[in-house]
Amino acid sequence: MADATQSGETGAGSGDPRFDGGYGWRARIGFLSPGTVDETISRQFYRMAPEGVTMVRTSLGVRAVTPGEISDAIGRAEAAARELAKERPGCIILGGSPTVVLGGFGSDAVLTERIAAASGIASSAAQTAAIEAMRLLGIERLAVASPFPEPFNTLLGDFLEQSGIEVVGFEVLDVDYRSITRVPLKAPYETAKRAFAAASRPDGIYFPAGPFPVADLIEPLERELGTTVLSSLQATLWKGMRMCGATDLEIDGYGRLLRSLAL
């Protein structure tokens, strides 16, 4: 906390917005996280988030990325949203591509309507946010670097195509999904470069999966490849800040998307 006496101000916390508004004085983003364990989601979120933005997280209890586990988690989403609403976040975002793509194109709108009705809070989904970001940044032809097991890669590809995004390259990181939080950054980096190199005239690269440790790869890949790079968690932060009205700043160092908050 800044030393108020050095700036000529008096009183405990003077000049520090946390003193009156708390750590989430700018935006408190509610997040329905599919997984039970969180290592890289929080780490990456707070790498990218500016001062005054917090994540209000709860879990949907997914233990393995299978259709049965994801379906059960979707069934728990409304109850989890009601519990999360007690903390009064500024919005609620449903995490995960599998939670959305399992039901096919349009299921994100259905799920977020249910979550909003259950919680009384404006809601969206991470996959919805990613599609919106792609449209904003003019991405029509996409290379995907995914850590998902099947059938979710096929389902994600179909969902993107039906959303008007042509998938022109798709590479999968060959690792057990529960291990992705422990992979070195070179693994998703090399997967993304393979996807981009194999793609036909791509406009951008997309990393699905919030836990995928890619936040610190976004800016370097954009510079190296001269393209736009999006990640699920980056899009979640962007969407959440917009929903909370926190668009009065640019976030540098984590890609084009977070520099476009006011657009």
N, C-alpha and C positions, 0 to 999 in steps of 0.2 A: 504494500500500500504506500502510495506517495506520501512524503513528508509535507504535511500541510503548512508547517511553519516556514519552510523554505520558499513557499509560493506566496507568503503574506496572508494566508488564510488562517483562521483560528477554529478550534473545536474539533473533536474527534471525528475523523473521516471526512472533513470538509473537502469538497472538490472531487471526491471519489464516488461515482454513481452506485457502487456496490453498497455503500453505507446506507442508502435509503432504499435501493431497489434489489439488493441481493446479487448473487453471481449471475443470475439470468435477467438482469435489468433490461437487456435489449430484446431477447427472445428466449422463450422456454419451449423447446420442440419436443412434443411427446412422441415416443417411438415404441411401436409394438415389434419387438425383436423376436424373430422365430426361434433362435437357439437358446438353450438353457445356460450356456457358458459364454461369457464375454471377455475376450482379451484384446482383440484388435479393433473392434468397433469403437469402443470408447477412446482408445488411444488415437485412432485416426480422426475421429470426430473432433477431438480437442486439439489436434494438430492443425486442422483446417479452420475451425470456428474462431471468429474474432472475440475479443473481450466482450463479455455481457451476453453470450449465447450459451445455453446449456441444453443437454439432452435429458429428458425425463423418460427413462427407459423401464419397460417391463418385458417379461418373456412370455412367449406362447408355448414354451416347453418342448420344442422339437429336439429330439435326441439323435435322429438320423434323417438324412435327406432322402426319404422314400415317399411314394404317393400316399401310403397309409398314414405316416407321421404328419405329413403336410396337411392332409385332409382333417385329421384330428385337431391340428393346431388352428385351422380355419374355424372349426367348430367352437374353439375357445376364444376367438377374437373379440366377440361382443362383450363377454364377461370381463375379459382383460381390459377392454376399452373403458368399461364402466368403472373399474378399479383405478385405472390411470386417470380418469377424469376427476377423481377426488383430489388430485394434486394440482388441478387447474392449469394445465399447460396451455399455450396459445394455439396449438393445433395438435393433431395426432396423425402420424404417418405409419402405415403398415409396411414393415420391412420385408425384404425378400422377393426375388423373382418367382421362386417356386410357389409361394402362396397365391400369386396372381395367375401365372401361366397354367397351373394345373386345371383351372376352370375354363381356359380358352379366352379368346379375344372378347373383351367387354366385361370380364369378371372383375377387373379392378374397380370399375364404376359400381358394380353391385356390392362388392365387399366394403368399399369406403362409404357407401350410402348406409349400409347396416351399422358400421362402426360409428358414423356420425349420429345416427338415430339413437344408438345405445348410449353414447357418451354425452351428446349435446354439444360436441365440439367439432369444428370444421376439420375434415379429415381428407387424406389422400393416401397414395401408396408410392413406395420407392420406385416401382416399375413405371407407374404413371409419370412420376417426376422425370425419370430418365427419357421417356418418349417426348415429353414437353420440352426438355432441354435440347434434344436432338433437333426438334422442329425449330426452336428459337435460333439455334446456331447453324441451321441450313444443312444438317446432315441427312442425306438421302440414301447413301451407299455406305454400309457399315461393316467393319471388321470386328469380330467379337473374340475376346480372350476369356474363356470361362473355366471355373473350377468345378462345375456341377457334374454329377453323374447323370446318366440317362434314367428316365426319359426326359429330364428337364432341359437338356440342351436342344433337343428336337422341339419341345414345346415352346421354349423361348424363341427359337428361330421362327416358328410359325406365328407367334404373337407379334414379333417385330415386323414381319412381312405384312400381316393383316393390319398393322398400325401405319403402314405406308413407308416403312423403312426397309430397303432392300439389303439383305445380308449377303455380302459378296466375299466374305472370308470368315471362317470359324475354326478356332484352335482351342483345344481342351487341355488343361494342365493335368497330367497323368499322376494324380496323387489322391489318396483317400480324403474325402471332403473334410473330415474332422481334423485333418492335419494341416489345413490351409493356413491357419493362424500362425503356424510355426515354420512355414516355408521361408527361405531367404528371398529377399526382394528380386534377386536375379531370376527366380522361377517365373513369376508373372511378367517380368520385363521381357524375358526371352519369348514367352508365349505370345505376348502382344506383338512383338516384332515379327514373329512367324506369321501371325494372323494378317498383319498389315502387308507383309511382303507377298503373301500368297493371294491376297485379295485383288479383285479387278477394280481399279480406280476408286478406292475407298475415300470417303469424306471424313472418316473418323474411326476411332477405336473405342470400344465399350467393354469395361470390366463389370460384369454383374456380380452380385454377392457382396453384401455389406462387410463381412469379415475378411474378405480378400485383401491382403496387405499391399495396397497399391497407391495410397494417398501421395507418397513421396516419389512416385513414378510419373504422375500426371504431367507435371511441368517439364521434366527432362524429356519425356517422350514427345510432347508437343514440339519442343524446340528441335530435337534430333530429326524427327520425321516430317516436320512441317505440316502437322495435322491437328485435329481436335481430339482430345482424350476425355472420356467421361467415365466415372465410376458410380456405382449404385449409391454409396454413402455420400459422395460429393453432391450428387443430384438430390439426395435427401436433405442435406444441409441447405442447399440452394432453395429448394421448394419450401422447406420449413421457415426459413428466414423471410421469404416472400409472403407466406401465409400469415406470419406474425407482423408484417409491415416493417421489417428491419432491412430496408433496401437503400439506406442512405450512405453506403460505403462500398468500396471495392475490397476484395480479398485477393492479395497477390501471392503467387507462389504455388497455386494449386489449380492452374489451368484457366482457359478462357471462360468457362462457365461461371466461376465464382467472381470473375471480374465484370460480369454482366447482370448483377443483381437488380439494378434499376431498370433494365430493359423490359 
